[in-house]
Amino acid sequence: MNIWQGIIIGALFAPSVWAATTPASMDQDLAYQLVESLTVEVGPRIAGSEADRRAVQWALNKFTQLGYDKVWTEEFDMPGWTRGQASLEVVSPFAQPFVLTSLGGSVGTPKAGIRASVVMFDSIEALEKADAAAVKGKIVFINKPMTKDKSGSFYGQVVAARSRGAVEAAKLGAVAIVIRSVGTSNNRFAHTGTMKYDETIAKIPAVAISVPDAQNLAKMLERSSRVELKLQMENQLEKATSHNVIAEITGTEKPEEIVLISGHLDSWDQGTGALDDGAGVALVMATGALIKQKIKPKRTIRVVLYGNEEGGLLGARAYAAKHHKDLDKHVLAAESDFGAGRIWQIESRFGDKALPFAKELQQKLAHLDIALGGNSTYGGPDVSVLAQAGVPVVALSQDGTDYFDYHHTPNDTLDKIDPDSLKQNLQAWLIMTETVANSSVNLRH
Amino acid sequence: MNIWQGIIIGALFAPSVWAATTPASMDQDLAYQLVESLTVEVGPRIAGSEADRRAVQWALNKFTQLGYDKVWTEEFDMPGWTRGQASLEVVSPFAQPFVLTSLGGSVGTPKAGIRASVVMFDSIEALEKADAAAVKGKIVFINKPMTKDKSGSFYGQVVAARSRGAVEAAKLGAVAIVIRSVGTSNNRFAHTGTMKYDETIAKIPAVAISVPDAQNLAKMLERSSRVELKLQMENQLEKATSHNVIAEITGTEKPEEIVLISGHLDSWDQGTGALDDGAGVALVMATGALIKQKIKPKRTIRVVLYGNEEGGLLGARAYAAKHHKDLDKHVLAAESDFGAGRIWQIESRFGDKALPFAKELQQKLAHLDIALGGNSTYGGPDVSVLAQAGVPVVALSQDGTDYFDYHHTPNDTLDKIDPDSLKQNLQAWLIMTETVANSSVNLRH
């Protein structure tokens, strides 16, 4: 019998130490305690801000208190974007204010604001097909709704309006862009998130309005072909730095082999970053700490709290650049960054010969109602950078049905986390991480 | 057989014209069309504002278009309160901003703001029992949650902190008051509403924070006995006027006898006033118009859209003062001001001899799943002024389970109205209003 069969049989007959021995103890609450601490004691922590620096200090302190063997930070440079005041109102014919948020990275307006009439499109694809004559001098409004599902699979389709809408609108001569929030709730919150410019195209201000406001604006446009808006916005961009915060439980047999588990420490500034990504930060911090309390793992468990995920995976890129010579020693990388819903699936990106190990992991997680998914996951936003560099990844897929109700809005607060779901997440992270860290499996292609 | 028995038997065997003959027609959608028009074309309309004046013009135009026989306004003087910028942040030890709203009528702060530490109370009753030494120089925080129910019966208990918290806190030397939002949702919205001062007590600024922020602040106070807040707020108070907008379908047999149905035209400024009280405005406007299309009522149907309900029933008081000599000709008064949930009960405040008529009304509404309630209703906020003056009232009680999730927050928008529930409301209003307007019943004590 080969090693894989042995492991699989072992898995079937020897339930994980976590499943078998962890009672309803303090341990199970550790992730909740950590995310509560982060959201209450630090709160929102946009990358490069003073709050971000406090979050880094919070993480260093917690890692130390939790008994990690090594704790350090890795600094990186980044563009530091600061949100200023913003307002958007209908000037005529139906004067009223809208609830908006600046998109991350957007330029502001002239101090007097921008006043122009609106032209609406159902999608960025429709905008791209438009005549410049219909767009020039106007405020483009993209009114694309987003559908809910467990895996958030509609996000990618809708978020394009946010990411590159300003560039496409500016190509056609628009003076600003307003998008319907990329989210699934009809709460009157506007959904922020990062957007991009093209250095060769005029940079126009970009904002999102809440879903009820988008519906309202669409109804105005049914009544009048000339709806005038006024946008005022003050944002700042300057050089800044942020940090990845890293901590390790040193492996006893193969300390140079790294099992990397991660989340991102920065958050958008509208909520308190509970779901995105306080929960992920808390889960991976708790995972390393609790494993150390119970066993001495053979491989090193490295917990990485990335900085500036929200601005475009800047911490993840800095990590990959700094550690590019050691990436072949990264046995596995994984990330929690999709809220705090129950984990329902494990996906992998392993070499073909390692596929039985994915099945083994799933069997150890089966009592948590976790099924086996495919072998083509990107692993999560930050970890995708490592996956692209050839590091094997797993994704413990969370139920994200409600994630885009809260994500990137003021509503991303601690009360949206279900403590029981977070416990189930923690169990899965403990089992997965321990299993890999205590094995000698090679997961590469 | 007396007249009541005849009416009751008639009711049992002759279903209302509305129930029997109204198909799924435009008529049924009229209330939705009206509330859509008001929220899209006017939007928020705080009493005394320019938007309030546009709302008055909107109502005059709509009443005229709908074929009412008489349409007019009645002006009244009022204090005009304008919300300015406001911010509330934790200064130490856990610096972060809170989501807040000024309470209606609150004074602002000095330009530099007010910075002080927080003292928390579970309720206004606990505050009232406190020692001045514990409160003097501090910001009082009242952290009382509100429970949901169909009839909103917990509102009265919780709203006292909003109405008179500033006075009670100032008596003990507090420099400001922050209340947990009077609402039942954990969405991160702060709930506004009117508050009162006592001219003999110092006027201190009063704000509400959202439920997640209140929970966050309570958790900070578990961790630190000295949590410092900074409040900055600019509000204005000046003399203003508003209007009641009134329209009539003139009675054919007893035009001097008035069946008054009503809502209030003003709204708070955070949402678009869809549930509070666009729905009520739309329902009563549609009711008179649709009755006129089908029958010639014997009594006059008077539709009153009160101004400035939110500031303290000012339009209702002005109406009662102006019409005090005619109140004995008011056969009945009723109001819709509790959102747009399905009507589940009819309550009355009739003379004892008229109680069979309450039962008759209920029997005509039974096919809409409307039960008979008691005979001690106050009729609704504005109509309570008439009830106190001896005018008989009925209340078509709406299911308000979710009402305080939205009420007085930015989330009071059109999408929160269920069109089917609004249709059921309209049917009930049509049946009730027609029945009273076409009868000669005396409902008085």
Interface residues (C-beta under 8 A of the other chain):
Chain A: E36 T39 V40 E41 V42 G43 P44 A51 R54 V90 P93 F94 A95 Q96 P97 V99 N186 N187 R188 F189 V211 P212 Q215 N216 K219 M220 R223 G271 T272 T409 P410 N411 T413 L414 D415 K416
Chain B: E36 T39 V40 E41 V42 G43 P44 A51 R54 V90 P93 F94 A95 Q96 P97 V99 N186 N187 R188 F189 V211 P212 Q215 N216 K219 M220 R223 G271 T272 T409 P410 N411 T413 L414 D415 K416
